[in-house]
Amino acid sequence: MRLTRAAEYAIRCMVYLAKQGKGVLTSRQEIAERAEIPGHFLAKIAQDLAKAGFLEIRQGAKGGFVLLKNPIEISLLEVVETMIGEIYLNDCIARPASCKVSYSCAVHRVWLEARDQLRATLARVSFEQLVREESCIAPCSKPLPSVDELTPDTSQPPS
């Protein structure tokens, strides 16, 4: 099993927002740059996360995203399943009627146990825990450079 790109980006977005804290307005551009998420993809992901009640989207020049829950209250499982739906490892788990012998099948029982263990592991991990430990988002100790800092000064000759 492999996570979708949307799920991976949603996790990055939520880790970044969790680092900022509940109720803190964070610009879409800042999240996209710091979490390395394409801006157009972030907009779609944020809609799904907002529908699930994790964040609020604020429009306008001073808009952005606001985390609505404390990071300790949000599990990795919740975010993953928001993006990909309930985790199933194969069709006999997702749709038991698709297999005539699924309930008496030894392989079915293995898939079911593996799925349950994976879901339990993801459910035990909160975003508060991910923020405390090293994660996929670089530390935010330095503010993003301003446009002026990124524009070379052409008034002085090179030395």
N, C-alpha and C positions, 0 to 999 in steps of 0.2 A: 504494500500500500504506500502511496506517495501523496502528500498534501498537494492541493491545487495551489497555483500561484496566488490566487485571491485569498486563500486561507493563510498562506505565509505572510502576505502583505497585511492582512487584518491583524495577525499576531504582532507584527512589527509596529503597526499603528497603535494598538492597544498598549504595548510595552512603553512606547514613547509617551502616550497620554498618561499612563499610570505613573511614570517618572515625574510628570508635571503635577499630578495629584487631582483628586476629585474637585470639580468646579472651576478649574483653571482653563481659561480660554487660550487655545493654541492655534496659530494660523495654519491653514492647509499647506502653505508653501514651506513653513518650517518643518512640519511633519514629513512632507514629501522629501525634502532635502536630507534631513537628519536620519530618517528611517529608510532612505533610498527606495522610495516608492514612486513610480510615475504618477504625476499629478492627476491625469485623467482616470487612472486606475483607482487612486485614492478616493476620488469623488464617489465612484460606484461602491467601493468597499464601505465607505462611511454611511451611505444610505442603508446598507444591510445592517451595519452595526447600530445605527440609529433606530431602525425598525425593531431591533431586538432589545432596545432600551439601555444600551451601554453608553451611548453618547448622544449629544445634541448637536445639530448642525446650525450654526448661526451664519446668516448670509450678510453680504455687504462688505465694504472696504475694511471694516474692523471685525470681520467675521472669522470663523474658524470652527473648531470642534471643542466641546466641553465634555469631559468624562462625568457621567451622571452617578456612578456608583464608586464606592471605595474599592481600590484594587484588590483588597483581601476578599471581597465578595464576588469576584469574577474569576471563574475557573478557565483554564486553558481549554477544557472540553467544551464549555459553553460557546466560546468564540469559534473554535474549529467547527462545531456542528451548526453554528449560525451560518457559516460560509459554505459548508459542503453537505449539510443535512446529517442525519444520524449516521454514525459510522457503522458500516457493514463490511465484512471482509469478502463476501461473495454472495451470489444470488440465493443460495439456499438459506442464508440468514435473512437477507432483505425480503425475500418472497418465498416463504416456506412452501407455498402451494406449487412452486415451480419444480419441486423435487418430490417424487412419489415416496421416497424412503427417508426423507430428511430426519424424522424423529427417531428412527432406529439406526441411523447411519453413524458409524464411529467418526468419520471425517467431519460430519456436521457438528458433532459434539465438540471436536477440537476447534473448529472455526468459531463456534459460539463461545467457548471458554477464552480463546485468544481475543475475540472482540470485547468480551466483558472485562478482561484484564487491561486491555488498552484503554478502554473508556474509564475504568477506575483510576488508572495512573494519571490520565489527563485531568480527571475531576479533582484529584488531590492537589494539583498545582494551581495556585492563585497567581494573579498578576502582581500582587504585592511581593510574593516570593521571587518571581522572575526579576522584579526591579531590584531587590536586595542582592541577588546574585548576578554574576556577569551574564550578559545576554547579547543578542544580535544587534543591539543598538549601541553605537559608540557613546561614551559619556558626553554630557552636554555642558561641560564646564566652561566652554568658550562660546560667546554669542556668535551668530552668523555674521559674516562681514557685510558691511553696507555696500550699496551700489558704488559709492564714491571710493571705497577701499578696493573694489574690484576693477575700477577704471584706471588705466595707467595715466600718470601725470605726464602729458606731452609738452608742458610749458618749459621744462628744464631739459637741457641737452644731456644725453647719456654720459656718464663719467667713466 
